[in-house]
């Protein structure tokens, strides 16, 4: 995956980072999940059987625009 070097909004420089997903007493890298969200009584969302990928995010140092990618592992 080619990392973006310039912001598509203002042409500023981009820096790599990630978005934190907070749980009960834990932190994780946010994930992209395929399809539409389906509510679950026990966990909030039913993710069973759905493809999940880590989401990497780039931030523009000039304007703050965020651009995320979820590349297939491999």
N, C-alpha and C positions, 0 to 999 in steps of 0.2 A: 504494500500500500504506500503510495506516495504521500508524504506529509505535506500539508499546505504550508507554503512559506510566506505568502502574502494574503491579507484579508480581502475577501471578495467585496466587502462594503466600502473600505476606505484605503486599501492598499498598504495598510500598516503591517508590521511583522507579527507573525503568529508564534505562540509558545504552546508546547504540549503540556497537557495536564489530565485531570479526570474529575468527574462529578461523584461526590460521596453519596452513598445510599445508607441512611441511618436506620438501624433496627433497634430492638430492645437491648441496649447495652453493647451494641456492636456497630462496626463500620465496614462497608464493602464498596467496591467499585460498582457504579451503576451499570445495569444491563439493559440491552434492547431485547424485547420479547415480541415474537411474531404474532400477528393477528390482533383481534379486538380484545379489550379487557373483559374478563368474566368474573363477576363478584363471587366471593366465597365467604360463608359465615365464619369459618374458623380462622382463615389466614388473610382475609381481606380481598385477595385475588386468587383465582385458580390458575396456576401456571403449569399444571400437569400436562405432559406431552407436547409442550410448546418449545420451539427452538429459542435458546437464550444465548446471547453473545455479549461479552464485555464491551462497553462503550467508551472509547477514548475521545477526549475533547481537546480542541485547540482554541486558544483565546487570543484575540487581537490585543496587542499591547497598547494600541492607540485608542480604539473606540470601545473595546470590551466585547465585541461580537464573539459568540461561541459557535463553533462548528464541530459536530460530533460524528464519529464513524464507528461502526460495529463490524469489523472485518471477520470473515470466517476464520476459525482457528485452523492452523495447519501450515 
